[in-house]
């Protein structure tokens, strides 16, 4: 998913830091960004909380960066 890489890079967070937060190896997280592994709902929810951003934005359903309510 291009969007999760874009958000991570905008926030200047390493793949390793995010993988640690998600409780996985950096190599596994990297597969999400390259599209080799599909991101499941639980990961999207965790990313939304971590970034305080709408899951719709992460899923590329909107281009509006709204914070969580």
Residue, then its C-alpha position, 0 to 999 in steps of 0.5 A: x500500500x503506497x499510502x502507509x509508506x507515504x504516511x510513515x515517511x512524512x512522519x519520519x518513522x522507520x519501518x523498524x519503529x513501526x514494526x516494533x509498535x505493531x509487534x512484528x519483524x521489520x521484514x514483515x512490515x516491509x511486505x505490507x508497504x511493497x504489497x506482497x502481503x495484504x494489510x488486515x483490519x487489525x493492522x489498519x486499526x492499529x495504524x489509525x491509532x498510531x498516526x491518529x488518522x482516519x482508517x479511510x485515509x489509510x485505505x485510500x478511500x479518501x484523500x482527507x487526512x482527518x484525525x480520529x474522533 
